[in-house]
Each structure stands twice: as structure tokens, then as C-alpha cells.
Amino acid sequence: MDAMTLAESLQELQRSSGLQMAAIVSADGLVIDASATDEVDVESVCSVASNGLLMMEALGQELSDGVSRITTLEYDRHTVVMAPLDEDNLLVLVAGQGINLGRIRIVLRRKLTEFSQQIASV
């Protein structure tokens, strides 16, 4: 079986997990690749989410604990999960209400290595 492309991996994660968006964004806010429903403005969300990488690094430094592995932000109607793939790229997931966060975290931990390898080959 051929290895999936980055786009295919994001589509599979987004659809199988019931996410509104699964995207990889660079530290400067550029979308590397994404899969999303029509309700999500991928460019805007990723542009703002890229600041999350800086926040995770700053908090980690203050705590003398390195970079966060997974950051979860919960809002009234959405949950955003962010995980750094390397020093310059961030995986951003957006879910609607009722998402099973435990399941998302398990799936995410399994997929992080795959996404890191795929982004390294882009």
C-alpha cells in the first residue's frame, strides 16, 4: 500500500474524527495543507493559530518544561487542539460541540509522528 500524502492524511483525520478542520500551519501563519468543512475559514483560523506556537514555547520556557506537546482551547461552540510537529510547523484541529476529546488526543498522539515525517518531506 502506498503511503498517504499529507493532504490525504489530513482529510482522513478530519473525516474519521468528525473534525471541522485539520490543518498544518507554519510558524509565520501560512497554511501548508488543510482539510475542512465549508463553515471554517482555514486561512484566518490558521493565521491566528500560528501565534499558538509562540505561546506554547513561551509558557514552556517559563515553566522550564520545553514546548507543549498538545494544547487544547475550549470555547462555547468549538474546541481547538494544537500540537507542534517541529520548530516551524503546527497541527491545528478544530472540532464542534460534543467532540470526544479523549478520542481526539489518542488519535492525535498516533498521528503526530506520521505528520512530522510527512512535513519533513515537503
N, C-alpha and C positions, 0 to 999 in steps of 0.2 A: 504494500500500500504506500503510495506517495505521501510525503509529508505535506501537511496543510500549509497554505500561505498564511501570512499574518492576517490578511483580510478574512480568509475563511475561518481562522481560529477565533477572531473577534465575533464574526457572525454566529458561529456555533455557540460560543459562550453567551452572547446576548440572547439568542433564541431559546436555548435549552434552559437558561436560568430565569427567563421571564424578565429580563432587564430592559429598560428603556434605551440604554446606551452602554456600549463597551467601546472604549477608545484608548489609544495610546497618543500621548501628547508630549512634545519636547519641553524642556525647561523654559524655552522662550515663548511657549504658548501655541506653537504650530502643531496642527493635527497630523500625526504620522499616518494613522489609519483609524477607521471607526466603523461601527455598525450601530444603527439607531433607528428608533421609530420616528415617524414624522413629527411627533409632538416635541422633540428635543432639537434645539438649535446647537448642533455639535460644536461649531466653531466658537460660539460665545461661551458655552459651558467649559470647553477645554481651555480657552484663553484665560478664564478666571481660575480654573482648577490648577493650572500650571504654577500659580502662586502657592499652592498647597505643598509643592515640593520644597520650596524655600522655608515655609512654616515648619514642616516636618524636620528639616535639617536644623533650624534654629532651636526648636524645642529639644531636640536630641542633644545638641551641644550644651544647652543649659542644664540638662539632666545628666550630662556626661554619659550618654547612653547610645550615641550614634544615631543613625537615621531610622525613623519609624518604619516598620515592615508593612503595616496596614493602618490606615486612618479611616475612621468612619464618622460621617457627619449626618445627623438625623434631623430632618425638618418635618413640618406638619404633613406634607404630601410626598416627600421624596427622601431617599437615603442615598448618599454619595459615599462610595468606597474608593479610596485611592491607595495605590501601592507602587513604590518606586521600582523600576526594572533595572536601572543602573543610575549613574550620577546625573544623566541628562534626560531620562525618559520616565514617564509616569503612566501607569494604567489607571484609568478612571472609569468607574462603573456608576450608573445612575439607575436606581430602582424606584418603583412607585410604592404606594402603600401596600402593606400586607406581605412584603417580601420576607422570606425566611433568611435572616442574616447569618445564622449558623451555617446553613447550607451554602450560602454565598462564600463565606470565609473558607470553608472546606474546599470548595471548587477552586477558589482563587489560589489557595496555597498549592494545589496540584498543578495549576496552570502557570504560575509565575516563572518557573524555570523555562517552560516552553516559550512564553512570550519574550523572556530575556534573550534566549537563543535566537529567536526569530528577528528581534530588533537588532541584534549584533550583526546579522547577515544582510540587513537592508542597506 
